[in-house]
Amino acid sequence: MSLVKTSLMENTSKQYKYKLRSFIWVLSSMMVIQLIGMAFSFGSTMSTGGGNGIYSINVSYFSSNAVIIFTILWVFLISLQITSVTYRENEFMFVRNKTSNVFSDVLFLMTASIIGTATALLSEYLVANIRYYIFGMVNLFGEGVTPTLLEIIYGVIALALILFAFSMLGYLIGVLVQISKLFIPIIPAVIIGSIYLSEQMNTYGDNLMIKLFQFYFLESNFLLFVLKFIVSALAFMFIALGLSQRLEVRE
């Protein structure tokens, strides 16, 4: 044991700064993932058209949902990876315990979620400009289509919370895998089993996956939406913290 004593906040801060420098590959992987999502965004989600024999108009609807979905997948995967033995061993230069380690990981994943939110939302405008300047597609925005400032703020908060919640879920799964490698086959089996069970229950009009999706993503009250994701993210975080304490005792 080291005789050097540092406060939890100081130790967490040092590890967080270290991870910002060491995990620069995270931003590179995000750029690659979002570029793939942007490639999918060039395909229209819906199109309509009409004409009178003299001229014709074709209207295509595009969405950046693909970028958002790929960003959620990205933050989930990196949260799994930073719990691996390789990255934990790189931190032994610090006087640390599991609490400061988890809190620094949470701060790092929160930062990654904020950066991912900003780039994912800005990608929609980048794709729109590429369509216009390269493919000659005119972007039409009308009343009720262009988002207001309040809607933009809501969108930023909502996506940041979604990314953070998924990062905490991935982090929890990563901690479980570090406790026992048996969770590697168990977790996919539980997910596949849940999907299968939902499909079976769908016969009776009670699909669990659909209900779970509706509970989180179709909430009309924004404050309740925020509360659901904050509570879920905090629950995942504290469960991971508790399990990490157990892992520390084993080590």
N, C-alpha and C positions, 0 to 999 in steps of 0.2 A: 504494500500500500504506500502511496505517496504521502509525505508529510505536508505537502503544499495544500492549503485550504483556499478554496475560492467559493464565492457565492453562486447560487443556482443561476441568477440572472447573468452574472459575468461569464460563467461557463457556457451557458446557452448562447450568449452573444458571440463568444469566440468561435464556437462550433458552427453557428449560423454563417458567420463571415467566411469561415474556412470552406463551408459547403458551397457558398456562392461562387467562390473561386475554383473549387475543385470539380464541381458538377456543371462546368460550362458546356459539356456535351449535351446537356438537357435542352439548351436553346437550339443547338444544331439539329437535334432530333425533332424538335418541335417544328422547325422550318421545313424539314423534309416531309413530315406528316401533313402539315397544313398545305404544302404545295400539292400533295396528292389529293387532298380534299378539294382544293381549288380546281384541279383538273376535272373532278367529278362535277363541280359547280357549273362548268361550261355547258353542260347538258340542261335543257329546259325541263322544268317540272310539269309544265302544261303549256299548250299553245292553242290559239284560236285565230281565225281569219275570216275575211269576207271580201266582197268586191261587187262591182256593178257591170262588169264586162269591159270597162275602160281602164280601171285601175283596181288593184287588190291590196289589201292590208293583211299582214300576218303579225300577230302579237304573241310573243313567247314570254313565259314567266320563269324567272330564275330565282334561285334561293341559295343562301350560303349555309344551309343546314348541314351539308356534307362536311364543310370545314369544321363546324361545331362538333359534329359526331366524331370526326377524326381527332379533334383536340381532346375530347372526353376520353377517348381510347388512349391517347398519348399520356395524359396526366395519370391515368389509372396504371399504365405500364411502368412509368418511371417511379411511381410510389412503391410498386412491387420491387423494383430493382434496387432502390437505395436501402432496403432492409436486408439485402444479401450480405453474406459473411465478408465478401471482398471489400465492400464499402465500409462496413463496421470496423474492420481491422485497420483501415486507414486513419481512424479517429483516435487510436490509442496514444497519440502524441499529447492528447489533452488529459488533464485531470478531470474525470467525468464520472457520471453515474447514468443509469438508464433514464432518469427523469430529464436531465439536461439534454441527453441524446434525442429523446422523443420530441421534446419541445423545439429543439433546433431543427429537427426534421419537419415538424409541423410548420414552423416559420418558413422554411425553404419551400415546402409544397404550397403554402399560401402565396408566396411570391411567384412561384411558377404558375399558379392558377390565375393570378392577376395579369401576368404577362401574356399567358395564353388567351385570356379574355380579350385583351386589347388587340392582339394580332388577329384573332379569329373574327372579331367584329369589323376591323379595318379591312380585312381581306375582301369583304363584300364590295367595297368601293374600288379596290384594286381590280377585281374581276370585271366590274362594270366598265372601268376605263379601258381594260384590255379588249373587251367586246366592242367598245366604240371605236377605238383608234386602230385596232388591227382587223376586226371583222366587220366594221361599219354598222354595228347594231346601235340604234339610237335608244338611249335610256329615257323612258317616259315616267315622270313622277307627277302625280296629281294630288288633289285634296284627299286626305284620308290615307294616302300612300306614304308620303314623306313623314317620317317619325318626328314627333315633337321632342323638345329637350327633355321633358319629364319621361317620355317613353324610352329615350336613349339611356337615361340614368337607370331606369328600371331594368332595361335590358342588360346593362353592364353589371349591375348588382346581381341579377338573377343568374347570369352565366358564370360569374365568379363564384357564387355559392354552389352551383351545380358542379363545377370543376373541383372545388375544394372538397365537397362531400364525396365525390368519386375518388379523389386522391386519398382521403382518409379511409375509405372502404378498401382501396388497394393496399394501403399501408397496414391495415389490420390483417388482411389476408397474408401479407408478407411476413408479419410477426408470427402468425400461426404456423407458417411454413418453417420459420426458423426454430420454433419450439419442437415441431415434429415433421419430418418429411412425409409422414402418412397423410398429411393434409393436402399434399400435391394431387393425389388421385381422388381424395374425398371431396374437396371443394368443387371440381368440375362435375363429379357425380351428383352432388347436391343440386348444382345449377341445372344440369340436364334433367335430373329427376323432377325438379320443380317445374320446368317447362313442360315435361311430359304430363305431370299431374294437372297442370293448368289446362292443357289441351283436352285431357279427359273430362275435367270439370266444365270445360266450355260447352260440352254437350248439354249440360243443364243450365247454361247461361251464367256461369260463375267462374270466369277465367281469372285466376289469381294474378297472373302477370299483367293483364289489362287493368285490373283493379289497382295494382301497385303503381302502374304507370299513371293512371288517372289521379290517384291520391297525391302524387308528387308533382306531376307536370301539368295537370289540367285544373289546378287550384285557381279560382277566379279572384280570390282575395290576396292581394300582393303581400300583405303583412303575414298572413298565414303561410303563404308560399315560402317566404323568408324564414319564418319560424321553423317550419318542417325541415328545411335543409340545414339550418344551424344546429338544431337539436340532434339531427341524424349525424352530422359531422362531428359534433362534440361527443356523442355516444361512441362512435367508432374510435375517436382519439383516446378517450379515457379507458376504453376496453383494451386498446393496444398498449396503453401505458401500464395498466395492471398486469397484462401478460408479459410485458417487457421486464417488469420487476421480478417476475417468476423466472424469466430467462436469465437474469443477472445472478440470481441465487444459484442456478444450475451451473453457471460458468465459474 
